[in-house]
Amino acid sequence: QVQLGESGGGLVQAGGSLRLSCSASGRTFRWYGMGWFRHAPGTEREFVAAISWSGSNTSYEDSVKGRFTISRDNAKNTVYLQMNSLKPEDTAVYYCAADSIRYGLGSRSRAEYDYWGQGTQVTVSS
């Protein structure tokens, strides 16, 4: 069982930066692929970024490429999402998620994730 908790959200002006953190419980965290998703009102929860268990493979949704960076520190059981050059359309609740696959690669699909955090609000003002 893995429990996830996000932090680092807040209100920022367009062009600003935020770093989200996702802390995980459980010794098996280091084997799992991790993802970040976001959910804005009136839309479906969408993929943002994913990272493999080792951190060697990452993937991003097209609109955040070059602006967001996903990383992980397995010694700290934490995944990060560095968000730069934020835009109003990035406003959403951001969720981290973990799969339960040993040597997980991190998927772009919500269905591949078994554990979810409670979310953290990111609001970007214009």
Summary of the structure (lengths in Angstrom):
residues: 126
radius of gyration: 13.4
end to end distance: 40.1
largest distance: 41.9
contacts: 399
relative contact order: 0.32
helix: 13%
strand: 45%
